[in-house]
């Protein structure tokens, strides 16, 4: 694999961890264990049965917790402390042929995870402000589907996966901006004059 492919894989995995850290780690480990991909040396730890069991169990808990309005925001707040370091590790481990995690790779991966995590959390904050629960389920299931699709695409076509991921992030950012503007206008309109 070329350096561009490894960089794309590392950055895409870091960005995915900002949305679904446990599912990302589980997917990487399962792909390595089943022999679907050859993991870089530092990522081979994800294919241990302990890591797979823990990440799989927590991914299942996250799947249900993420569907409940309010609980999802609490879960996101709690996992801010986890998703960013996981993203930093995944990016640096992907780019580390000798077992040493590079500082710039850690910063880049952590930044990608922080960006996607902030976007996910901000989106949920806006969605939880809406009165109907269907939007929360739709957003959560969309995140699940996108994470699974992106994870499978990352190893098959890393450059395409990174381009699609960036395109989706920009699109979601634009939609969230429009939604926030609508919520702001609604709150401003409903506020009584003093």
C-alpha positions in Angstrom: 0.0 0.0 0.0 1.2 3.5 -0.8 1.6 6.2 1.8 -1.5 8.0 0.3 -3.6 4.9 0.9 -2.3 4.5 4.5 -2.9 8.2 5.2 -6.5 7.9 3.8 -7.2 4.8 5.8 -5.8 6.4 9.0 -7.7 9.6 8.6 -11.0 7.9 7.6 -10.7 5.5 10.6 -10.1 8.5 12.9 -13.1 10.3 11.5 -15.3 7.2 11.9 -14.2 6.9 15.5 -15.6 10.3 16.2 -19.0 8.9 15.3 -18.9 5.3 16.3 -15.6 4.4 18.1 -16.6 1.0 19.3 -18.0 -0.1 16.0 -14.9 1.1 14.2 -12.5 -0.8 16.5 -14.7 -3.9 16.3 -14.8 -3.6 12.4 -11.0 -3.2 12.2 -10.4 -6.1 14.5 -12.9 -8.4 12.8 -11.4 -7.6 9.4 -7.9 -8.4 10.7 -9.0 -11.6 12.4 -10.9 -12.9 9.4 -8.0 -12.1 7.1 -9.9 -9.7 5.0 -7.2 -7.1 5.4 -3.6 -7.1 6.5 -3.5 -4.8 9.5 -0.5 -2.6 10.2 1.5 -3.9 13.2 0.2 -1.4 15.7 -3.5 -2.2 14.7 -3.1 -5.9 15.2 -4.1 -5.5 18.8 -7.7 -4.8 17.7 -8.0 -8.4 16.4 -7.5 -9.9 19.9 -10.6 -11.7 21.3 -10.6 -9.4 24.4 -10.6 -6.2 22.3 -13.2 -7.7 19.9 -15.5 -8.8 22.7 -15.2 -5.5 24.6 -15.7 -3.3 21.5 -18.5 -5.5 20.2 -20.4 -5.4 23.5 -20.0 -1.7 23.8 -21.0 -1.1 20.2 -24.2 -3.0 21.0 -24.9 -0.8 24.1 -24.1 2.3 22.0 -26.6 1.1 19.3 -29.5 1.2 21.8 -28.3 4.2 23.9 -28.0 6.3 20.8 -31.6 5.9 19.9 -33.0 7.5 23.1 -33.3 11.4 23.0 -31.3 12.9 25.8 -29.5 9.7 26.6 -27.7 10.0 23.2 -26.4 13.5 24.2 -25.3 12.3 27.6 -23.6 9.3 25.9 -21.8 11.7 23.5 -20.7 14.0 26.3 -19.2 11.1 28.2 -17.5 9.6 25.1 -15.9 12.9 24.2 -13.1 11.6 26.4 -12.8 8.4 24.5 -13.5 9.1 20.8 -10.8 11.6 20.2 -7.9 9.6 21.7 -9.2 6.5 19.8 -9.2 8.5 16.6 -5.7 9.7 17.3 -4.5 6.2 18.0 -6.1 4.7 14.9 -4.6 7.3 12.6 -1.1 7.1 14.2 -1.2 3.3 14.3 -2.1 3.0 10.7 0.8 5.2 9.7 3.3 3.6 12.0 5.4 0.9 10.3 7.9 0.7 13.2 5.6 0.8 16.2 6.3 4.4 17.1 3.3 6.7 17.1 4.1 9.9 15.3 3.1 13.2 16.9 1.7 14.7 13.7 -0.3 11.5 13.0 -1.7 11.7 16.5 -2.7 15.3 16.1 -4.2 14.7 12.7 -6.2 11.7 13.9 -7.4 13.4 17.0 -8.5 16.5 15.0 -10.4 14.4 12.5 -12.2 12.5 15.4 -12.9 15.8 17.2 -14.4 17.3 14.0 -16.8 14.4 13.4 -17.6 14.0 17.1 -18.5 17.7 17.3 -20.6 17.5 14.2 -22.4 14.4 15.5 -23.0 15.9 19.0 -24.1 19.3 17.5 -26.5 17.5 15.1 -28.0 15.6 18.0 -28.4 18.7 20.1 -30.4 20.3 17.3 -32.4 17.2 16.6 -33.2 16.7 20.3 -34.8 20.2 20.2 -37.4 19.0 17.8 -40.6 17.7 19.4 -41.0 14.4 17.5 -38.8 11.3 18.2 -38.6 9.9 14.7 -35.8 12.3 13.7 -33.6 10.9 16.5 -34.1 7.3 15.3 -33.5 8.3 11.7 -30.3 10.2 12.5 -28.9 7.3 14.7 -29.7 4.6 12.1 -28.2 6.8 9.4 -25.0 7.1 11.4 -25.0 3.3 12.0 -25.4 2.6 8.2 -22.9 5.2 7.2 -20.3 3.9 9.7 -20.7 0.3 8.4 -20.6 1.3 4.8 -17.6 3.6 5.3 -15.7 1.0 7.3 -16.1 -1.6 4.5 -15.1 1.0 1.9 -12.1 2.2 3.8 -10.1 -1.0 3.2 -11.3 -1.6 -0.3 -11.0 1.9 -1.7 -9.4 4.2 0.9 -9.1 7.3 -1.3 -12.7 7.1 -2.4 -13.8 6.5 1.2 -11.9 9.6 2.4 -13.4 11.7 -0.4 -16.9 10.5 0.3 -16.4 10.9 4.0 -15.4 14.5 3.5 -18.3 15.1 1.2 -20.8 13.7 3.6 -19.3 15.8 6.5 -19.6 19.0 4.5 -23.2 18.1 3.5 -24.2 17.3 7.1 -22.5 20.5 8.3 -24.6 22.5 5.8 -27.8 20.8 6.8 -27.1 21.2 10.5 -26.4 24.9 9.9 -29.8 25.2 8.2 -31.5 23.3 11.0 -29.9 25.4 13.7 -31.0 28.6 11.9 -34.6 27.2 11.7 -34.6 26.4 15.4 -33.1 29.8 16.3 -35.8 31.6 14.2 -38.6 29.5 15.9 -37.3 30.2 19.4 -36.9 33.9 18.5 -40.4 34.1 17.1 -42.0 32.3 20.0 -40.2 34.5 22.6 -42.6 37.0 24.1 -41.8 40.7 23.7 -40.9 42.5 26.9 
